Amino acid sequence: MSSAEKALKERIKELTCLYEVSSIVENANIEHIESTLKAITYSLKKGFQFPKETEIEIITKANTVSTNKSTENTVTIKANISIFNKAEGQLIAHLNANKFKREDFLDEEQLLLNNIALKIGSLLERLEIIKNEASLKRQMERADRLSILGEITAGIAHELNTPLANILGFAELLKDDLKASNKAIEDVNKIIQNAIFSREVVKKLMFFACEMPQEMKRVNVIPNIKNAINLLDATFRKEQVKYIVKIEEEELFLKADPIQLTQIIFNLLMNAIYFSPKNGLVVVEAKSKQNNIILKIKDEGKGFLPEDLDKIFQPFFTTKPTGEGSGLGLSVVHGIVSSHKGIIKAENNKNNGATFTVILPKE
């Protein structure tokens, strides 16, 4: 076979390989991306001058696949896999170093590798776009659900406020009329205590629905954090939970309602204490970043189940045992943060526990 015929045969192999890989990428199943990458390696292998001796490897952040598990003691040619113009992986062709030299790779094979790397990059970009679209859709659906819940909650709170005020008022009057009967006064006190508890639940509902009036002021968040910790110091000691505050700045100012800002910190700390194990550590961090103040509260508890992360800010959802939580604490925090045009998110830590991050605008 002449050198011209040999060169033509190699070009046909390369074009056939390029066509096969294009088809694989076009028909890729996004849910089985590793299988798709594996298919690409075997197709690409056939496009090289020594297909039986060539091993192909694809390395990305999420996956590493190859036609052969062993890629040691080899000579290689490589091409970067770029995702949104950033190198995020490599496509590598290997030849056994005992039989071949780096110069045994054809220039056209490097070009083929470059072209396939571009196609893999396009495939992974498509995957990222689909993931982002799905995530955005979930966020929008969650925001819609919370908005509807907020409207329903506000209506319920307003409807309950008046009868609760009447119950408390008439109970107090009845108490005055029953001074001679200790048993009757005891029963009336129970009515009053339960009515006060119900009123507090209504207040939390109104906080969630952003119906509570706000007095926005320029506030230094650091004293609010210290005050909340001081208020809970006895609780920390009782539950045998330690805490540490990591704040480098002396002042972190933002525009907020001071009472509601304290309630955010207080509720998140109470939540962290509740889920912390004995001798667990709660970490409180606060810092300024551009136009925002960022507050983080970390615990060493059991964290959240993946399916619960989308529900934890919904009213009446709780992971606490029945009778130990109303399921309103975190929804109240969410309502306050939203009313301040901020963001709150929860995530599990790498080892154990969870972190709540609150981002509030300075103005």
N, C-alpha and C positions, 0 to 999 in steps of 0.2 A: 504494500500500500504506500503510495507516494505521500510526501509530507503535506501536500495540498489536500489530498483526500482525507488524511488523518486530521488535519485542522478543521475541515468541513464537518467531519464526523463529531468532533468535540463541540463545535458550535451548535449542531443539531441537538446534541445531548443537553447542552446548557439551555437552549430555547425550550426544549421539551420540559426540562426541570422547572424553568420559570413559569411556563403555562400551568403545570401541575400545582405548583405552590400557590399561584394566583387563584386557582379553582378551590384549593383547600381554604385559603383565607376568605374567599367570597362566601363559601358555604359553611364557615366556622360556626360551631355551636358555642356560644359565649359561656354557657354553664359548664362546658367540658373543655376549657382552654388548654389544660395540660395535654389532653389527647390530641388536640389540634397541633400543638407545638411538636409533639412526638411525630405526628404524620409529616410535618414539614421537614424534620431532620432526616427521615428515611427517603423522602423525595429528593432532597438536596444532595444527599450522598450519591445518588445515581447520576448527578450532573458533573461529577468530577472525573478526572483522567484515570484515577485508580479507585473506582468505586468500592471494591472489596477491601481495599487497604485504608480507605478514608473513613474517619469517624467524625460525626457532626455533633456539636454541643450548643444548646441555647441556654443562656443564663439571664434570668430576669429577677426582679425583687421578689416576685411571688413563686417562681418556679425555676427549676433547673432540670433540663431533660437532655438526653444524649442517646446516640445509637449504640454506645458501648459504655459500660460502667467505668472502665479503666481509661483514663486519658493522661496517664503519667508517661514520662519519657517519650514525648512526642515533639515534633516540629509543627508549628501552627501558622495559620493566617487568621486574622480576626476582622470583624466589622462591628462597630457600635450600633446598638439598638436604641434609637432616640424616641422618646415620647414627649410630644409637645416641645420639641427642640431641645430636650435635655437628655443626655446619655443616661439610660436607666438599665442597660444590660449589654450583653455581647453575644454575637454569633461567631462560633469558632469551628474551624476545620482542622482536624488532627491527622498527621501521618506518623507512623512508627519511626522514631529517630534511629533505630538500628538498621533500617533499610533505606531511609530517604533523607534528603536534605531540604532545607527551607526552599531552595531554588527549584525543587521538583514541582512546586505548585505553579500553575500557569497564571499569567497576568489576567487572563479572561476569568479564571476561577475567583480571583479577588474581586473582580467586577461583579460576578454572579453573587458572591457573598454579600457585597454592598447592596445589590438590588433586593435580595431576599430580606436583608436586615431592615430595609425601608418598608417592605411589606409587613413584616412582623411588627414594626413600630406602629404602622397604621392600624393593624389589628388591635394592638394593645390600647391605642388611643380610643378606638371605637368602644372597647370594653370599659375604659374609664368614663367615657361620656354616658354610656348606658347606666353604669353604677351611680354616677352623679345625678342623672335624671331620676332614677328610682329613689335615691335619697331625698332629692328635692320634693318629689311627689309625696313621700311619706311625711316630710316636714309640713307641707301644705295641708295634707289631710289632717294631721295632728292639730295644726293651727285652727283649721275650720271646726274641728271637734271641740277644742278649748273655747273658741268664740261662742259656739252654740251653748256649751255648758255654762259659760259666763252669763249669757242672757237668761237662761233658765234659773240659774242660781240667784241672780239679782232679783228676779220676780218672786222666787220663794222667800228670800230674805225680807223683802218689803212686805209681803203678805203676812209673815210671822211677827214682824216687829210690833205692830199695833196690839194684837191679842196678848203677846208676852208682856207688854207694858201694862195692859189692863190686869192681867193675872197678878203681877207684882204689886200694883197699886191696891187692888182689892184685898190681896193677902195681907198687906201691911195694915189696912184698916181693920180687917178681921182679927188680926193679932191684938190690936188695942182693945177690941170688944171682948176678948177671951182671956183677960188677965187672970181670972180666978181659976181657970182650968189649965193645969200644967200639961196634961195629955193633949188637949186641943192646941195649945201653943206649940208643943213639940211637932205635931202634925203640920201646922201652918208653917213652921220653920223649914220643914222638908219641902213644902210647896215653894217657898221663897228660894231655897237653895237650888232646887231643880230649875226654877224659872230663870235664875241668874246664870246657871250653866247653859241653858238653852239660848239665852241672850248672847253669851259669849260665842256660841256656835254660829249664831246669826251674824255676829260681827266678822267672824272668820269668812263666812260665805260672802259678805259684802266686800271684804278685802280681796277675795279671789276674783270677784266680779268688778273690781276697781271702782266700787261705789262709795268708798270712804273718802271724805274730803281730805285734801292734802294741803300742807303748808310748806311750800318749797323754799328752802333757804340754802345759803352757801355753808356747807358743813365740812368739818374735818373728820374724816371717817375713822381715824386712829383712836380718838377718845371713845367713840361709839363701840369699837371693838373691845377696848379695855373695859368699858362699863359692862358690856354683855358678859365678858369673861369673869369679872368680879362678881356679878350677880349669880353666876353659875359655879363659882369656886367651891362652894359647899357640895354641890351636886357632883362635881368632878371628884372630890375627895371621897364622897359617899360611895360612888360607883367604882372607885379605885382606877380612875382613868387619868392619865397625864396629858398635859398640853404644852405646846410650844408655839410662840408667836414669832414669825419671821417677817419683820417689816424694817426696811433699811431707811426709808424716809421718815422725817419727823412730822411732816404735814402732807396729807392727801385730801385735797379739797374737791368737792363736787356739789352740784345743786341737787338737793334731795329733801324729803320730809324727814326730819331727825327721828321722830318716833317710829316711822315705818322702816327707816334704815336700821335702827336698833332691832326691830322685829325680824328683819331678814337674817341678821347675824345671830340673834338669839335662837330662832327656830332651827337654823342650820347647825348650830352648836348642840342644841338639845338632841337633834337627830343623830349627830356624830357620837354623842355620849351614849345614847341608847344602844346603838349597834356596835359600840367598841367592846372588845373583850377586857377582862381584868388585866390591869397593867398595860392596856393598849395606849397608843399615843394619838392625840388629835393635833394636827398641824394647821395653824391659821396663817395664811400669807396674804399680803396686800401690797400692791405696787401700782405705779402710774405708767401707762403706756399710751403714747400719743394723746388722743382726746378722751381716753377712758381711764377709769379706776377698775382694777381687776382684783377681786377677792376670791381666794381659794380656801376651802375647808376640807381637809383630808382626814379620813379615819382608817382604822385597821380592822374593820368588821368583816362580815362575810361578803359584802358587795351585793350587787343586784344580779338576778337572773337576766340573761339577754332579752327575754320576752317582756320583762318588766320595765326596761329602761324607757320605753315609749309611753308608759302609763303613770310614772311616779308623780307627775305634776297634775294629774287629773284629780278632781275632788272625790273624796270618799274611797280612793284607792290607797290601801296600806298593806305593807308586808308584816306589820306587827300582829301578834295574836289578837283574837277577838276580845274587845273590852279594853285594850291597851292603847288604842289610837283611833282618832276620828277620821283619819285620812284627809285632814284639811290643812295640816301644817305646811307641807311643801306646796300645796296648791295656793295657799295664802302668799307664800314667798314668791311663787311664780306671778301671781296677780300684782303684787307690789312692784316687782322688777319690771314687768311689762308696762305698768303705769308710769314708770320712770324712763320708759323707752330703752330699757336695758335687755340683756340676754342672760338666761341662766341655763346651764347644762350640767348633766350628771354623767359620769363615766366610771367604770371600774378601774382600779389601779392594776398595775402589772402583776404584783404579788398578791396582795389581799386588800380588802377595803374599797372604799369609793371616794371620789373627789367631786365636790360641787364647785363649779366655777361661775361667779357672778360678774358680769361686765356691765358697768354703769357709765353713761356719758358724764363728762365733767360739767357740761352746760346743758 
